[in-house]
Amino acid sequence: MRRNNQVKLDRNAAAIMSHLRRNSRLALMEISRIEGIPETTLFDRLKSLEKTIIKYCALPDFRKLGFPIRLYLVLSAKSRAFSEDEKSLLLGKKGINNVYVDASGSIIADLIMQDMAEADSLLAELRLDENICLDAHFILEELEIEKFCP
């Protein structure tokens, strides 16, 4: 079942993950009916998959919640790597949704904000740091989110 700390995705596991990615509230009984797989088999496979699931969560439409501004920031260090303090400072900023570090050491941050003034204020603050090369990408439309499933 496990190889190199990975869980094998057989047909049953892939079916479970696919359905849960689309709707994490879907009952195993419903997945069983759709896929023609016994509930007990699905339950056993879900138990082994639980360690691969980071969290069950809702994906809200932030625009409908009053947060129409979405932007991605790519922050690169000009002269040295980002310190842990600099990373912590960024993580503490209002509007941070996701933060990643790429292979080059650049930080990629996904932010959700209420208005342009809030976004401009954050960008102005980040541009004051002489070690940061900043590239901002304002997202106009989400074509697809959280779609991938093996």
Secondary structure, 3 states (H helix, E strand, C coil): CEECCEECCCHHHHHHHHHHHHCCCCCHHHHHHHHCCCHHHHHHHHHHHHHHCCCCCCCCCCCCCCCCEEEEEEEEECCCCCCHHHHHHHHCCCCEEEEEECCCCCEEEEEEECCHHHHHHHHHHHHCCCCEEEEEEEECCCCCCCCCCC
